[in-house]
């Protein structure tokens, strides 16, 4: 069985590409090899995810599926913004060429949906548009992988899919990650070692809630620094980032906010080691690689109480959740974690890592390949 994985890939600054990089690293561990081509797994990178040129995606489809044998698998790491963009609103339209060509070439398709939009309450136009854009990935895939229980429920209810066609495989964590001395890490980043550091790690966008942390920062003791470890990657995110910086100026707290920028993989250890806690006050998310990456380093984590984060509490109690829209509760939760009251959280994070190391995630994914190929 040969497996062709189609995904964005580093150096493209895309969470899906980084996720796939971790998955393929897990496969290397599972197969005990440095070269996955030895076992028939090959990456075909989407190098132009925003391309308007349909022939780019048509060519990629023929390249990946042109020499398939019976039982071979095409695994697509899917999100709308990986398959063409028109303006600021319509993403993913190129999949209408891509998937039919793969089916014409008799490919067996596994698609991982990294984001599943909850359409309840959406306008009729938005519902129709999303269903049109999702039609090929949803109905032409032999099997679908999602990362959360909520995502599976949404696909079943919104797209009338059978439960048997969908497998939940969460994002993984790395079992070999260690931290360096905290004071040294703060010094390397440029933060005084005496300061407590609250970090929001990941891409900056409107749903990530940076402004919620900024607004409560004046109510936290002056020895606390807010580390923004990430950068925007969309026009909407850039506009939000500009407004965020303006808010920081208006509140006169520039001296308490540290902008790091995009964090390369080799810099994760430094950022995680410098962080006293990580906070994710998201308003919505399907899944979060930045969260499971932080879990790899066993750092106390506080999140909003949205359903995808609730799953981490229900299953492992490895993070703390709070209503981030309640200022008093949000401040109290941060203060509690900054005092170091997180020993049980860290122990539970170790249990999570044992269950969902990238090697185990790779094993589950390969199990899906075998079922589809059979």
N, C-alpha and C positions, 0 to 999 in steps of 0.2 A: 504493500500500500504506500503510495506517494501522497504527501500532503503539501499543497501549495497554500501558504498563508498570505493573504492580501491585506495590507495595513499601511497606514502612515508609519514612518519610522524616523528616529533621530538621524540627522540633527533637526528635523522639523519639530517645532515646539508644539506638540500636540499630546494631550493626555493619553489618547488611544495608542499612539505610537510608542510612548513610554511604557504603557501597560503591556503591549505586545512584546516589547524588549524584555520585560521581566518574565513573561510567560515563556518565551523562547529560552531564557536562561534557566528556568525551571525544567524545560524539556532537556536541556543539556545535562542537568543534574540527574534527571530521571533515566536518560539513556547512557549516562556516564561517558559523554563524548564532548569534545570542544567543537566539532563540526557536525551540525545536524544534517547536512547533506548525506552523511554516511548512512543515516537511518531513513532518508527519504523525506525530510522536512525542509522546505525551502521558502524563504521570504521573497515576495514580490512587492516592493514598496510602492505606495501611491505617492509619487514625488510631486504631483501637481493637483492636490486635493480640491483647489478652488477653480480648476480649469473650466472654461466655457466651451472648449473644443471637444465635441463628442468623440472624435477620432482618437484622442488620447486614451479614453476609457475603453473604446472598442478595441484598440490595439492591445491594451493591457489584458482584456478578456481573452483574446486569441493567444496571447503570449503565455498565459497561465494555464489555459485549458486545451491548447492545441495538440498536445501529445499525451492526453490522458489514457490510462488503461482502466479496465474494469475494476471498480473498488477504490480508485483514487479519489481524493477529497480536495475540494477547494474550501478553505476556511476564510471567511471575510470578517474582519474586525470593522463593524459597521457603525457609522454615525452619519447623519445628514451632511455635516460639513466636510466629509471626506469624499463626497461624490458630486462636486461642482456647485458653484454658487452664482445666482443671478441677483445682483443688487445686494440689499441687506436682509431680505426677507425669505427668499426661496433658496434653500440648500438641498442638495441631494438628488436633483432631477436627473443627473447622468446615470443613475442606477437603472433607468428605464431602457438603456441600451445594454448595460453591463450584464444584468441577470439573464435576460432572454438569450444572449449569445452563449452564456455558460450552459444554459439548459439545452440549447440547440446542439452543443458539443457534448451532451450527455454527462455533464459534470454532476457529481454528488456534492451538494452545497451545504455547508454548516455556516450559519451567520450568528455572530455575537452582537446583540443589540446593547450598546453601551449606554444609550439613553432611550428611555421610553416615556413619551409625553402623556401626562394625564389630561385627557380631553374633556373631562366633565366640567361644565361651566364655560367651555369655549364656544365661540361663535360657530354657526353652521359652516361658514366659509372656511374657517381654520380646520374644522373637523374633516371637511371634504378634501382640503389640500393635503393634510397629513395622511389621510388614508390613500390618496393617490400616490404620494411619495413613498409610502410604506408598502404598497401593494406587492411589488416585485420581491423585495427582501423577505416579506412575511410569507407570501404564498409560493414563491419559487424555491425557497430553501427546503432542503430535506429535513433539516433539524435546526432549532434555534437555541442559543445559549443566552441566558440573562444572568445578571449578577445579584439580584435581590428577589425576594418573594413578591414584593409589591409590583415589580416589573412584570413578572409572570402573570399575576392577576390582571394587570392592565391589558396585556396582549390577548389574554383569553376573552376578556369582556369586550374589548374594543374591536378586535379583529376576528372574533368568532373562531379561535384556534382551539385545537384539542390540547389538553394538558400533556398528553404523551409526546407532543411534538416539541416541548420546551423543557430544557434542563437548567436548573439553577446552579451556577458555579460562581461563587463570589470572587472578588478580587483578592489577591493573595498578599502575604507578608513574607519578608525575608528572615530566615532563621539565623543568619550569620552576622547580623549587624551589631556593632558595638559602639559605645560613645567614648569620646575623649574627655579630658578634664574640663569641667564646666567653665571654670574661670578662664582657662586658656582659650576655649572656644569663643567666649564673649569677647576676649581681647582681639582674637583674629578677625571677628566681624566688625569690631570698632565700637563695642558697647562696654561701658565701664563694668568691671567684674562685680562691683557691689550692687548693681541693679538687678531686679527681677525681670525676667523676659517672658512676655506673652506673645506667642507666635501664631500668625495665620499663614499657613503654608499652602501654596497652590496658585493657580491662575486667578487673576483679579477679574471679577465680573459682577453684574448687578445682583445675582442671587447669592453671592458669597457672604454678604453681611459685614464687610469691613467697617461700614459707617456705624453699625451698632456698637462695635468695640470702641471706635473713636469717640462716640458720644458719652460712653461711661468712663472713659479714661480719666477725665478730670476728677471723678469721684473715687478713684483708686489712689493709694498713697503715692507720693512723688518718686519713690524708688522703683516704680514699675515702668518699663519700656515696652511699647507695642512694636514688634518686629513684623513688617509686611514682607514675607518671603515669597515673592512672585511678581508677575507682571501681567497686564492685559494682553489678549491675543486676538481680540475682535474690535471692530469699530465701536460697538456698544460698550465693550469693556473699557476702551480708552476714554470714552466720554465719562463713564462712571468714575474712572481713576482721577480724571481732572477735577470732577466735583468733590471727590474724596479729599484731594489735596487742598482744595479751597476751604472745605469744612475744617480741616486741621488748622489752617491759618486763622479762621474765624474764631476758633476755640482757644487760640494761642497755646497750642500744645506741640508745636513743631519739634521742640527739644525732647519730646517724649515719644516720638514716632521715628523708627529707623527703617528706611527703605533699602531692601537688599537687592531686589530685582530677581530675574529668573534664576532658579537654583538648579545648576547642573547636577547630574547624578553623583559625581564625585564630591560635591559640596554638601550632600545630604547630611553626612555625619557631623560636619561642623555646625550646621544650622540646628539640627536636633539636639546636639550636645549643649548648645548655648541656651536652649529653650527650657524654662522652668515648667511651663505648661503650653499646650497647643489648644487653640480655640477655633471651632468651626461653627459660626452663627448663621449657617445657611438657611435661606427661606425655602429652597427646594433643591433636590438633587436626585439623580437615579442611583449613582454609586460614587464613591470617592477614593481614587487612588492615593491622593494626598493623605487621607486618613489612614489607610492600611500601610502606607509607607511610614507614617509616624508610629504606628503600632509596632513596626519592625524594630524601632529603636527604644521601645518601652519608655515612652514619655507620657505623663498624665495628660489626658485629653478630655476637653469639655466641648459638647456640641449642642446645637438646637435639638428640639424634641420632635423632629420630622420623622416619618415612618422608616426610611432607610437607615437612619441612625438608631432608631428604637430597636431594630433587629439585632444590633450589636449588644444592646443591653439585655434583651430577652434571652439571647442565646449564650452570651459569655460574660455579661456585666464587666466588660473591659474598658468602657468609657463612661463618663458621667454626662447626663443630658439635663437640660434646663430650658424653661421658657425664656428665650433670649429677648422677647418683647416685654418682659416684666423686668424693669430696671433693677429693682431691689433684689429679686431672686438671682438675676444675672451677676450682679456685683458680689452677692454672698457666695455663689458657687465658685467664682474666680478666686475670691479671698481664701476660701476653704482649701482649694487645691494649692494655692501659693504657700500655704502654711505647711505643706508636705503631707497632708492627710490622704495619701494615695497608694499605700502599700498594697492593699487588696486589688486595686485597679491594675497595678503592674503585674501582680501574680496571675491575674486573669488574662492579661495580654499575652503572657507566656503560653497559656493554654490555647489561646486563639492562634498564635503563631504555629504551635505544634499541629493544629488541625488544618490550617490553611497556609502552609508554606507554599511558595511558588512551585516547588517540586510536586506537592500533593495536588495543586491546581492543575499542573501539567498532566499528571496521571489521570485525573478526572476528565480532562479535555480529550486526551488520547482515547479514553474509554468511549466517548461520544463518537469519535472517528470510527472506531471498530464497529459500533452498532450501526452507523450509517452505511458503512462499507459492506456489511454482511448481506 
